[in-house]
Amino acid sequence: MSALHNFFFSIYPYICLAVFLMGSLARFDRDQYTWKSDSSQLLRKGSLRWGSNLFHIGILFLFFGHFAGLLTPHSVYEHFISAPDKQLMAVYSGGAAGFICFIGLSLLLHRRLFDPRIRLTSHRTDLAILIILWVQLSIGLATLPLSLHHSDGGVMMALGEWAQRLVTFRPGGAELLVGLDWTYKIHLVLGMTIFLLFPFSRLVHVWSGFGSLAYLIRPYQIVRARRMNVPQGQNQPRRPDASV
């Protein structure tokens, strides 16, 4: 195992996680007016509607699918689904969600690059993060044939064990990934890099999306009318026969 491999899969994940958490907190504390998604809907909303909906549907499924798939111990589900079956389920469902997300992201990237008005109002970080996400999705879709080729579930088990050792601070996780294909390794490194860039891009609005779930259980707001202190009778209607 090389020193570079050990760095990327033993040390680099903790660097990305620390920057992700502390950087998000620092940006919220210091630059709250930049905490937004910078929507360009007013300039052109036709392709945005399709692109944004497809992208968000796909990316949410992929995020929670990766989160549950990597961090759920094998002992939790081994009694009702085997590792090979779980890998096949992840390939087909993740492939469908990835394809939907890829179409939506391609529409968003196209309008950012080729619409003159949107290109003029786009920040360089907007384009950079869209391109990185597009490349990451492309590499992720490229791993699907490899996963079908290794249908015994061994790759999925190695990736899951690596992620679980990271979050529980157990050593030896990088050794599990030595024999993996380079496509998986690039996909992992680029995915961690997205978390590293998260606080410095428009992706921070994801926190607001999760925070808005609190509105579902918020208590009712009590609204009391504010009445002006007007002397009694001053605003009473006049009689029709009253003199003007």
GROMACS elastic network, one bead per residue, 0.5 to 0.9 nm:
[ bonds ]
;  ai    aj funct       b0    kb
    1     4     6  0.84264   500
    1     5     6  0.65398   500
    1     6     6  0.69518   500
    1   174     6  0.84915   500
    1   175     6  0.70921   500
    1   178     6  0.66915   500
    2     5     6  0.52390   500
    2     6     6  0.63278   500
    2     7     6  0.87014   500
    3     6     6  0.50434   500
    3     7     6  0.61332   500
    3     8     6  0.87594   500
    4     7     6  0.50690   500
    4     8     6  0.62766   500
    4     9     6  0.86951   500
    5     8     6  0.53603   500
    5     9     6  0.62363   500
    5    10     6  0.81376   500
    5   174     6  0.73131   500
    5   175     6  0.89087   500
    5   177     6  0.88711   500
    5   178     6  0.78560   500
    6     9     6  0.54736   500
    6    10     6  0.54304   500
    6    11     6  0.72538   500
    6    12     6  0.88302   500
    6   174     6  0.59332   500
    6   175     6  0.79714   500
    7    10     6  0.54086   500
    7    12     6  0.58625   500
    7    13     6  0.88114   500
    7   174     6  0.86722   500
    8    11     6  0.61114   500
    8    13     6  0.70597   500
    8   174     6  0.83620   500
    8   189     6  0.68838   500
    9    12     6  0.61951   500
    9    13     6  0.64686   500
    9   162     6  0.85179   500
    9   166     6  0.89563   500
    9   173     6  0.74391   500
    9   174     6  0.51734   500
    9   175     6  0.88149   500
    9   177     6  0.82510   500
    9   185     6  0.88955   500
    9   188     6  0.85915   500
    9   189     6  0.79676   500
   10    13     6  0.65281   500
   10    14     6  0.77193   500
   10   166     6  0.76421   500
   10   171     6  0.80821   500
   10   172     6  0.82476   500
   10   173     6  0.69797   500
   10   174     6  0.58105   500
   11    14     6  0.56576   500
   11    15     6  0.66298   500
   12    15     6  0.50585   500
   12    16     6  0.62311   500
   12    17     6  0.86253   500
   12   189     6  0.84575   500
   12   192     6  0.79760   500
   12   193     6  0.89313   500
   13    16     6  0.51921   500
   13    17     6  0.61460   500
   13    18     6  0.86303   500
   13   166     6  0.79580   500
   13   189     6  0.84701   500
   13   192     6  0.63616   500
   13   193     6  0.87242   500
   14    17     6  0.50066   500
   14    18     6  0.60306   500
   14    19     6  0.85403   500
   14   166     6  0.82685   500
   15    18     6  0.52509   500
   15    19     6  0.62192   500
   15    20     6  0.84460   500
   15   196     6  0.77525   500
   16    19     6  0.52628   500
   16    20     6  0.59195   500
   16    21     6  0.86866   500
   16   192     6  0.62086   500
   16   193     6  0.66900   500
   16   194     6  0.84472   500
   16   195     6  0.59608   500
   16   197     6  0.83520   500
   17    21     6  0.62345   500
   17    22     6  0.84893   500
   17   192     6  0.81122   500
   17   195     6  0.68885   500
   17   196     6  0.70321   500
   18    21     6  0.54080   500
   18    22     6  0.59037   500
   18    23     6  0.77703   500
   18   196     6  0.83674   500
   19    22     6  0.53337   500
   19    23     6  0.51106   500
   19    24     6  0.77816   500
   19   195     6  0.79442   500
   19   196     6  0.58768   500
   19   197     6  0.82875   500
   19   198     6  0.85657   500
   19   199     6  0.76780   500
   20    23     6  0.54410   500
   20    24     6  0.60231   500
   20    25     6  0.86489   500
   20   195     6  0.56340   500
   20   196     6  0.55391   500
   20   197     6  0.75088   500
   20   198     6  0.62219   500
   20   199     6  0.60791   500
   21    24     6  0.53477   500
   21    25     6  0.63193   500
   21    26     6  0.87067   500
   21   199     6  0.81073   500
   22    25     6  0.51082   500
   22    26     6  0.60737   500
   22    27     6  0.85852   500
   22   199     6  0.85300   500
   23    26     6  0.50607   500
   23    27     6  0.61003   500
   23    28     6  0.85449   500
   23   196     6  0.88302   500
   23   198     6  0.82584   500
   23   199     6  0.52622   500
   23   200     6  0.77360   500
   24    27     6  0.52235   500
   24    28     6  0.61759   500
   24    29     6  0.85848   500
   24   198     6  0.76865   500
   24   200     6  0.81642   500
   24   204     6  0.69405   500
   24   207     6  0.87605   500
   25    28     6  0.52086   500
   25    29     6  0.61702   500
   25    30     6  0.86564   500
   25   199     6  0.84278   500
   26    29     6  0.50728   500
   26    30     6  0.59915   500
   26    31     6  0.79538   500
   26   199     6  0.85826   500
   27    30     6  0.52090   500
   27    31     6  0.51305   500
   27    32     6  0.66813   500
   27    34     6  0.82153   500
   27    35     6  0.76933   500
   27   199     6  0.69027   500
   27   200     6  0.81092   500
   27   204     6  0.88108   500
   28    31     6  0.57448   500
   28    32     6  0.50195   500
   28    33     6  0.86441   500
   28    34     6  0.85492   500
   28    35     6  0.68921   500
   28   204     6  0.89266   500
   29    32     6  0.64699   500
   30    33     6  0.88493   500
   31    34     6  0.56103   500
   31    35     6  0.69787   500
   32    35     6  0.51266   500
   32    36     6  0.84660   500
   33    36     6  0.74453   500
   34    37     6  0.86179   500
   34    38     6  0.87755   500
   34   202     6  0.82905   500
   35    38     6  0.89427   500
   35   202     6  0.73165   500
   35   203     6  0.89503   500
   35   204     6  0.64521   500
   35   205     6  0.61760   500
   35   208     6  0.87033   500
   36    39     6  0.83095   500
   36   202     6  0.63683   500
   36   203     6  0.83413   500
   36   204     6  0.72418   500
   36   205     6  0.53627   500
   36   208     6  0.86602   500
   37   201     6  0.89965   500
   37   202     6  0.52589   500
   37   203     6  0.71436   500
   37   204     6  0.78663   500
   37   205     6  0.57783   500
   37   206     6  0.87188   500
   38   122     6  0.86944   500
   38   202     6  0.73240   500
   39    42     6  0.79502   500
   40    43     6  0.55907   500
   40    44     6  0.67878   500
   40    45     6  0.76277   500
   40    48     6  0.81785   500
   40   118     6  0.68419   500
   40   121     6  0.83820   500
   40   122     6  0.87209   500
   41    44     6  0.54087   500
   41    46     6  0.84687   500
   41    48     6  0.67521   500
   41    49     6  0.84041   500
   42    45     6  0.65671   500
   43   117     6  0.71238   500
   43   118     6  0.67926   500
   44    47     6  0.72704   500
   44    48     6  0.69957   500
   44   111     6  0.85485   500
   44   115     6  0.87708   500
   44   117     6  0.89310   500
   44   118     6  0.80146   500
   45    49     6  0.59591   500
   45    50     6  0.88533   500
   46    49     6  0.56881   500
   46    50     6  0.71671   500
   46    51     6  0.88663   500
   47    50     6  0.53748   500
   47    51     6  0.58246   500
   47    52     6  0.81932   500
   47   107     6  0.65873   500
   47   108     6  0.74110   500
   47   111     6  0.75043   500
   48    52     6  0.55072   500
   48    53     6  0.80668   500
   48   104     6  0.87613   500
   48   107     6  0.75015   500
   48   108     6  0.64658   500
   48   111     6  0.80388   500
   49    52     6  0.54789   500
   49    53     6  0.60924   500
   49    54     6  0.85219   500
   50    53     6  0.54142   500
   50    54     6  0.60887   500
   50    55     6  0.83818   500
   50   104     6  0.67220   500
   50   107     6  0.78403   500
   50   108     6  0.88658   500
   51    54     6  0.53898   500
   51    55     6  0.59212   500
   51    56     6  0.84930   500
   51   101     6  0.85701   500
   51   103     6  0.72118   500
   51   105     6  0.61803   500
   51   106     6  0.75343   500
   51   107     6  0.51391   500
   51   108     6  0.54838   500
   51   109     6  0.89932   500
   52    55     6  0.51288   500
   52    56     6  0.59972   500
   52    57     6  0.84533   500
   52   104     6  0.61494   500
   52   105     6  0.75132   500
   52   107     6  0.83380   500
   52   108     6  0.70104   500
   53    56     6  0.53562   500
   53    57     6  0.60783   500
   53    58     6  0.85179   500
   53   101     6  0.89422   500
   53   104     6  0.71437   500
   54    57     6  0.52983   500
   54    58     6  0.61196   500
   54    59     6  0.84880   500
   54   100     6  0.58290   500
   54   101     6  0.56701   500
   54   102     6  0.83125   500
   54   103     6  0.70968   500
   54   105     6  0.77870   500
   55    58     6  0.52850   500
   55    59     6  0.59283   500
   55    60     6  0.84493   500
   55   100     6  0.68169   500
   55   102     6  0.69983   500
   55   103     6  0.73114   500
   55   105     6  0.54963   500
   55   106     6  0.88465   500
   55   107     6  0.89957   500
   55   108     6  0.84755   500
   56    59     6  0.51476   500
   56    60     6  0.59307   500
   56    61     6  0.84663   500
   56   101     6  0.70696   500
   56   104     6  0.80626   500
   56   105     6  0.89554   500
   57    60     6  0.55739   500
   57    61     6  0.64466   500
   57    62     6  0.87907   500
   57    97     6  0.77229   500
   57   100     6  0.77757   500
   57   101     6  0.70183   500
   58    61     6  0.53218   500
   58    62     6  0.61808   500
   58    63     6  0.86271   500
   58    94     6  0.88246   500
   58    96     6  0.83010   500
   58    98     6  0.60064   500
   58    99     6  0.77671   500
   58   100     6  0.55792   500
   58   102     6  0.80052   500
   58   104     6  0.83207   500
   59    63     6  0.59464   500
   59    64     6  0.86082   500
   59    97     6  0.74152   500
   59    98     6  0.74412   500
   59   100     6  0.87191   500
   59   101     6  0.59176   500
   60    63     6  0.51162   500
   60    64     6  0.62419   500
   60    65     6  0.82447   500
   60    97     6  0.88952   500
   61    64     6  0.55219   500
   61    65     6  0.57887   500
   61    66     6  0.84349   500
   61    93     6  0.89891   500
   61    94     6  0.78226   500
   61    97     6  0.65007   500
   61    98     6  0.86237   500
   62    66     6  0.59287   500
   62    67     6  0.83447   500
   62    94     6  0.63695   500
   62    97     6  0.65548   500
   62    98     6  0.69617   500
   62   101     6  0.87398   500
   63    66     6  0.53184   500
   63    67     6  0.60599   500
   63    68     6  0.86478   500
   64    68     6  0.60006   500
   64    69     6  0.82021   500
   65    68     6  0.53612   500
   65    69     6  0.57694   500
   65    70     6  0.83103   500
   65    90     6  0.78922   500
   65    93     6  0.89722   500
   65    94     6  0.74930   500
   66    69     6  0.50355   500
   66    70     6  0.57741   500
   66    71     6  0.81476   500
   66    90     6  0.89331   500
   66    94     6  0.87871   500
   67    70     6  0.56140   500
   67    71     6  0.60087   500
   67    72     6  0.81212   500
   68    71     6  0.54393   500
   68    72     6  0.55463   500
   69    72     6  0.58079   500
   69    73     6  0.86064   500
   69    86     6  0.88186   500
   69    90     6  0.80421   500
   69   156     6  0.84819   500
   69   160     6  0.70776   500
   70    73     6  0.79849   500
   70   156     6  0.79950   500
   70   157     6  0.84675   500
   70   159     6  0.67140   500
   70   161     6  0.75941   500
   70   162     6  0.84208   500
   70   163     6  0.61024   500
   70   164     6  0.71492   500
   71   160     6  0.61790   500
   71   161     6  0.80641   500
   71   163     6  0.64030   500
   71   164     6  0.55304   500
   71   167     6  0.84644   500
   72    75     6  0.84096   500
   72    76     6  0.69692   500
   72    77     6  0.82319   500
   72   160     6  0.75927   500
   72   164     6  0.79679   500
   73    76     6  0.56750   500
   73    77     6  0.76286   500
   73    78     6  0.89874   500
   73   160     6  0.75685   500
   73   161     6  0.78588   500
   73   164     6  0.76782   500
   74    77     6  0.57827   500
   74    78     6  0.57782   500
   74    82     6  0.88755   500
   74    83     6  0.77835   500
   74   157     6  0.78024   500
   74   160     6  0.84285   500
   74   161     6  0.88381   500
   75    78     6  0.53620   500
   75    79     6  0.76000   500
   76    79     6  0.74403   500
   76    80     6  0.89988   500
   77    80     6  0.58209   500
   77    81     6  0.59156   500
   77    82     6  0.76175   500
   77    83     6  0.87271   500
   78    81     6  0.53510   500
   78    82     6  0.54836   500
   78    83     6  0.71833   500
   79    82     6  0.75565   500
   81    84     6  0.84262   500
   81    85     6  0.63801   500
   81    86     6  0.64405   500
   82    85     6  0.53007   500
   82    86     6  0.61176   500
   82    87     6  0.86318   500
   82   153     6  0.84738   500
   83    86     6  0.50424   500
   83    87     6  0.61440   500
   83    88     6  0.86907   500
   83   152     6  0.72186   500
   83   153     6  0.50647   500
   83   154     6  0.78166   500
   83   156     6  0.77690   500
   83   157     6  0.73880   500
   84    87     6  0.50908   500
   84    88     6  0.62824   500
   84    89     6  0.86443   500
   84   150     6  0.89339   500
   84   151     6  0.57907   500
   84   154     6  0.79358   500
   84   156     6  0.86139   500
   85    88     6  0.50944   500
   85    89     6  0.61328   500
   85    90     6  0.85440   500
   85   151     6  0.83992   500
   85   152     6  0.85328   500
   85   153     6  0.77469   500
   86    89     6  0.50337   500
   86    90     6  0.60998   500
   86    91     6  0.85779   500
   86   153     6  0.76091   500
   86   156     6  0.86692   500
   87    90     6  0.50014   500
   87    91     6  0.61030   500
   87    92     6  0.87307   500
   87   147     6  0.76543   500
   87   148     6  0.83902   500
   87   151     6  0.71659   500
   87   152     6  0.81212   500
   87   153     6  0.56608   500
   87   154     6  0.89499   500
   87   155     6  0.86806   500
   87   156     6  0.64296   500
   87   157     6  0.89481   500
   88    91     6  0.50235   500
   88    92     6  0.62577   500
   88    93     6  0.84905   500
   88   147     6  0.81343   500
   88   148     6  0.72257   500
   88   151     6  0.72062   500
   88   153     6  0.82945   500
   89    92     6  0.54173   500
   89    93     6  0.59732   500
   89    94     6  0.79467   500
   90    93     6  0.53611   500
   90    94     6  0.53376   500
   90    95     6  0.77677   500
   91    94     6  0.52472   500
   91    95     6  0.55740   500
   91    96     6  0.84131   500
   91   144     6  0.61434   500
   91   145     6  0.88164   500
   91   147     6  0.71285   500
   91   148     6  0.74896   500
   92    95     6  0.50497   500
   92    96     6  0.61979   500
   92    97     6  0.86568   500
   92   144     6  0.85500   500
   93    96     6  0.52389   500
   93    97     6  0.62452   500
   93    98     6  0.84247   500
   94    97     6  0.50966   500
   94    98     6  0.57737   500
   94    99     6  0.83966   500
   94   141     6  0.87737   500
   94   144     6  0.88341   500
   95    99     6  0.60258   500
   95   100     6  0.85902   500
   95   140     6  0.86987   500
   95   141     6  0.66110   500
   95   144     6  0.70725   500
   96    99     6  0.51903   500
   96   100     6  0.63148   500
   96   101     6  0.86230   500
   97   100     6  0.51372   500
   97   101     6  0.60800   500
   97   102     6  0.84612   500
   98   101     6  0.50030   500
   98   102     6  0.59065   500
   98   103     6  0.86289   500
   98   137     6  0.68157   500
   98   138     6  0.87736   500
   98   140     6  0.78644   500
   98   141     6  0.67921   500
   99   103     6  0.62959   500
   99   104     6  0.87009   500
   99   137     6  0.85473   500
   99   141     6  0.76921   500
  100   103     6  0.53546   500
  100   104     6  0.63973   500
  100   105     6  0.86763   500
  101   104     6  0.51612   500
  101   105     6  0.60036   500
  101   106     6  0.84446   500
  101   137     6  0.80185   500
  102   105     6  0.51431   500
  102   106     6  0.59851   500
  102   107     6  0.86184   500
  102   134     6  0.70003   500
  102   137     6  0.64723   500
  102   138     6  0.76418   500
  103   106     6  0.51418   500
  103   107     6  0.63523   500
  103   108     6  0.87955   500
  104   107     6  0.52150   500
  104   108     6  0.63766   500
  104   109     6  0.87050   500
  105   108     6  0.50063   500
  105   109     6  0.60233   500
  105   110     6  0.84285   500
  105   130     6  0.74606   500
  105   133     6  0.80768   500
  105   134     6  0.66690   500
  106   109     6  0.50775   500
  106   110     6  0.59601   500
  106   111     6  0.86515   500
  106   130     6  0.88900   500
  106   134     6  0.72566   500
  107   110     6  0.51334   500
  107   111     6  0.63499   500
  107   112     6  0.86801   500
  108   111     6  0.54394   500
  108   112     6  0.63196   500
  108   113     6  0.87783   500
  108   130     6  0.80798   500
  109   112     6  0.50839   500
  109   113     6  0.61636   500
  109   114     6  0.85313   500
  109   127     6  0.74635   500
  109   130     6  0.63279   500
  109   131     6  0.73572   500
  109   134     6  0.83218   500
  110   113     6  0.52053   500
  110   114     6  0.58378   500
  110   115     6  0.77539   500
  111   114     6  0.54091   500
  111   115     6  0.51938   500
  111   116     6  0.87204   500
  111   118     6  0.70940   500
  111   119     6  0.78874   500
  112   115     6  0.60614   500
  112   116     6  0.82483   500
  112   117     6  0.88265   500
  112   118     6  0.56757   500
  112   119     6  0.52692   500
  112   120     6  0.89271   500
  112   122     6  0.71386   500
  112   126     6  0.86000   500
  112   127     6  0.71657   500
  113   116     6  0.77635   500
  113   118     6  0.78205   500
  113   119     6  0.57503   500
  113   127     6  0.78540   500
  114   117     6  0.89260   500
  114   118     6  0.81181   500
  114   119     6  0.69195   500
  115   118     6  0.54343   500
  115   119     6  0.58875   500
  115   120     6  0.85259   500
  116   119     6  0.50841   500
  116   120     6  0.60857   500
  116   121     6  0.87914   500
  117   120     6  0.51719   500
  117   121     6  0.65030   500
  117   122     6  0.87452   500
  118   121     6  0.52246   500
  118   122     6  0.60409   500
  119   122     6  0.51558   500
  119   123     6  0.82745   500
  119   127     6  0.89286   500
  120   123     6  0.82637   500
  122   125     6  0.82058   500
  122   126     6  0.62541   500
  122   127     6  0.72282   500
  123   126     6  0.51896   500
  123   127     6  0.68195   500
  123   128     6  0.87613   500
  124   127     6  0.53320   500
  124   128     6  0.60963   500
  124   129     6  0.86753   500
  125   129     6  0.59988   500
  125   130     6  0.84543   500
  125   200     6  0.81581   500
  125   201     6  0.61187   500
  125   202     6  0.78899   500
  126   129     6  0.55267   500
  126   130     6  0.63201   500
  126   131     6  0.87022   500
  126   201     6  0.70356   500
  126   202     6  0.68816   500
  127   130     6  0.52213   500
  127   131     6  0.61238   500
  127   132     6  0.86073   500
  128   131     6  0.52014   500
  128   132     6  0.61588   500
  128   133     6  0.86157   500
  129   132     6  0.50517   500
  129   133     6  0.60864   500
  129   134     6  0.84886   500
  129   194     6  0.79833   500
  129   197     6  0.82005   500
  129   198     6  0.88451   500
  129   201     6  0.72132   500
  129   202     6  0.83194   500
  129   203     6  0.83435   500
  130   133     6  0.51355   500
  130   134     6  0.60675   500
  130   135     6  0.86451   500
  131   135     6  0.61779   500
  131   136     6  0.85023   500
  132   135     6  0.51772   500
  132   136     6  0.60700   500
  132   137     6  0.86010   500
  132   190     6  0.80148   500
  132   194     6  0.77137   500
  133   137     6  0.61012   500
  133   138     6  0.85416   500
  133   190     6  0.88893   500
  133   191     6  0.86628   500
  133   194     6  0.78462   500
  134   137     6  0.51791   500
  134   138     6  0.61928   500
  134   139     6  0.87261   500
  135   138     6  0.50119   500
  135   139     6  0.62166   500
  135   140     6  0.85081   500
  135   190     6  0.88154   500
  136   139     6  0.52169   500
  136   140     6  0.60870   500
  136   141     6  0.86605   500
  136   186     6  0.87064   500
  136   187     6  0.63531   500
  136   190     6  0.65476   500
  136   191     6  0.69785   500
  137   141     6  0.61483   500
  137   142     6  0.85221   500
  137   187     6  0.86329   500
  138   141     6  0.52204   500
  138   142     6  0.62274   500
  138   143     6  0.89190   500
  139   143     6  0.64800   500
  139   183     6  0.68006   500
  139   184     6  0.81394   500
  139   186     6  0.78648   500
  139   187     6  0.61002   500
  140   143     6  0.53192   500
  140   144     6  0.71513   500
  140   183     6  0.81986   500
  140   184     6  0.78978   500
  140   187     6  0.63055   500
  141   144     6  0.55219   500
  141   145     6  0.82267   500
  142   145     6  0.66452   500
  142   146     6  0.76509   500
  142   183     6  0.75899   500
  143   146     6  0.51791   500
  143   147     6  0.62112   500
  143   148     6  0.87889   500
  143   183     6  0.64974   500
  143   184     6  0.66400   500
  143   187     6  0.85915   500
  144   147     6  0.50609   500
  144   148     6  0.63078   500
  144   149     6  0.86570   500
  145   148     6  0.50710   500
  145   149     6  0.61993   500
  145   150     6  0.87595   500
  146   149     6  0.50100   500
  146   150     6  0.63582   500
  146   151     6  0.88171   500
  146   181     6  0.84329   500
  146   183     6  0.89667   500
  147   150     6  0.51115   500
  147   151     6  0.63103   500
  147   153     6  0.82075   500
  147   155     6  0.73884   500
  147   156     6  0.83000   500
  148   151     6  0.51832   500
  148   152     6  0.88822   500
  149   152     6  0.86714   500
  150   153     6  0.67130   500
  150   154     6  0.71771   500
  150   155     6  0.70762   500
  151   154     6  0.77438   500
  151   155     6  0.85948   500
  152   155     6  0.80316   500
  152   156     6  0.89397   500
  153   156     6  0.53376   500
  153   157     6  0.61874   500
  153   158     6  0.87202   500
  154   157     6  0.50895   500
  154   158     6  0.61799   500
  154   159     6  0.86729   500
  155   158     6  0.51461   500
  155   159     6  0.62122   500
  155   160     6  0.85493   500
  155   177     6  0.87670   500
  155   180     6  0.74876   500
  156   159     6  0.51983   500
  156   160     6  0.60573   500
  156   161     6  0.85278   500
  157   160     6  0.51156   500
  157   161     6  0.60404   500
  157   162     6  0.85192   500
  158   161     6  0.51928   500
  158   162     6  0.61251   500
  158   163     6  0.86991   500
  158   173     6  0.87154   500
  158   176     6  0.58576   500
  158   177     6  0.68086   500
  158   180     6  0.89494   500
  159   162     6  0.51184   500
  159   163     6  0.62778   500
  159   164     6  0.86452   500
  159   173     6  0.89292   500
  159   176     6  0.77448   500
  159   177     6  0.72890   500
  160   163     6  0.52089   500
  160   164     6  0.61047   500
  160   165     6  0.85514   500
  161   164     6  0.51027   500
  161   165     6  0.60686   500
  161   166     6  0.85808   500
  161   173     6  0.71045   500
  161   176     6  0.79058   500
  162   165     6  0.52757   500
  162   166     6  0.63409   500
  162   172     6  0.80770   500
  162   174     6  0.67632   500
  162   175     6  0.85880   500
  162   176     6  0.66217   500
  162   177     6  0.76279   500
  163   166     6  0.51099   500
  163   167     6  0.64958   500
  163   168     6  0.87315   500
  163   173     6  0.75677   500
  164   167     6  0.53612   500
  164   168     6  0.61728   500
  164   169     6  0.84190   500
  164   170     6  0.83158   500
  164   173     6  0.84771   500
  165   168     6  0.51643   500
  165   169     6  0.57803   500
  165   171     6  0.67150   500
  165   172     6  0.76921   500
  165   173     6  0.58969   500
  166   169     6  0.51109   500
  166   170     6  0.62973   500
  166   171     6  0.77084   500
  166   173     6  0.69492   500
  167   170     6  0.78893   500
  170   173     6  0.74473   500
  171   174     6  0.81184   500
  172   175     6  0.56071   500
  172   176     6  0.72908   500
  173   176     6  0.55754   500
  173   177     6  0.74461   500
  174   177     6  0.55584   500
  174   178     6  0.69791   500
  175   178     6  0.55309   500
  175   179     6  0.85778   500
  176   179     6  0.74785   500
  176   180     6  0.83668   500
  177   180     6  0.53628   500
  177   181     6  0.87721   500
  177   185     6  0.79327   500
  178   181     6  0.86417   500
  179   182     6  0.89322   500
  180   183     6  0.81978   500
  180   184     6  0.66548   500
  180   185     6  0.71182   500
  181   184     6  0.57164   500
  181   185     6  0.68371   500
  182   185     6  0.50028   500
  182   186     6  0.61808   500
  182   187     6  0.84971   500
  183   186     6  0.53296   500
  183   187     6  0.61559   500
  183   188     6  0.86855   500
  184   187     6  0.50394   500
  184   188     6  0.62047   500
  184   189     6  0.87166   500
  185   188     6  0.51298   500
  185   189     6  0.62080   500
  185   190     6  0.85488   500
  186   189     6  0.51251   500
  186   190     6  0.59449   500
  186   191     6  0.83046   500
  187   190     6  0.53183   500
  187   191     6  0.60080   500
  187   192     6  0.86670   500
  188   191     6  0.50831   500
  188   192     6  0.62701   500
  188   193     6  0.86166   500
  189   192     6  0.52010   500
  189   193     6  0.61813   500
  189   194     6  0.88074   500
  190   194     6  0.63347   500
  190   195     6  0.89435   500
  191   194     6  0.52499   500
  191   195     6  0.69019   500
  191   196     6  0.89463   500
  192   195     6  0.52547   500
  192   196     6  0.64434   500
  192   197     6  0.89515   500
  193   197     6  0.62663   500
  193   198     6  0.84491   500
  194   197     6  0.51387   500
  194   198     6  0.59255   500
  195   199     6  0.78967   500
  196   199     6  0.73503   500
  196   200     6  0.84831   500
  197   200     6  0.55454   500
  197   201     6  0.65260   500
  197   203     6  0.86348   500
  198   201     6  0.55915   500
  198   202     6  0.76107   500
  198   203     6  0.56138   500
  198   204     6  0.62169   500
  199   202     6  0.78813   500
  199   203     6  0.71454   500
  199   204     6  0.57618   500
  200   203     6  0.79950   500
  200   204     6  0.77563   500
  201   204     6  0.65178   500
  202   205     6  0.62850   500
  202   206     6  0.85579   500
  203   206     6  0.58000   500
  203   207     6  0.83151   500
  204   207     6  0.58530   500
  204   208     6  0.76316   500
  205   208     6  0.51411   500
  205   209     6  0.65559   500
  206   210     6  0.65176   500
  206   211     6  0.85771   500
  207   210     6  0.52879   500
  207   211     6  0.60566   500
  207   212     6  0.86196   500
  208   212     6  0.59973   500
  208   213     6  0.89268   500
  209   212     6  0.52653   500
  209   213     6  0.72051   500
  210   213     6  0.56590   500
  210   214     6  0.80485   500
  211   214     6  0.58756   500
  211   215     6  0.81269   500
  212   215     6  0.55810   500
  212   216     6  0.78881   500
  213   216     6  0.56726   500
  213   217     6  0.78356   500
  214   217     6  0.56689   500
  214   218     6  0.61825   500
  215   219     6  0.84859   500
  216   219     6  0.89448   500
  218   221     6  0.85952   500
  227   230     6  0.84371   500
  230   233     6  0.85206   500
  230   234     6  0.71191   500
  230   235     6  0.79670   500
  231   234     6  0.58432   500
  231   235     6  0.82156   500
  232   235     6  0.74589   500
  232   236     6  0.81622   500
  233   236     6  0.50366   500
  233   237     6  0.87038   500
  234   237     6  0.86964   500
  235   238     6  0.88662   500
  238   241     6  0.82779   500
  238   242     6  0.65188   500
  239   242     6  0.52464   500
  239   243     6  0.88374   500
  240   243     6  0.84843   500
  241   244     6  0.89954   500
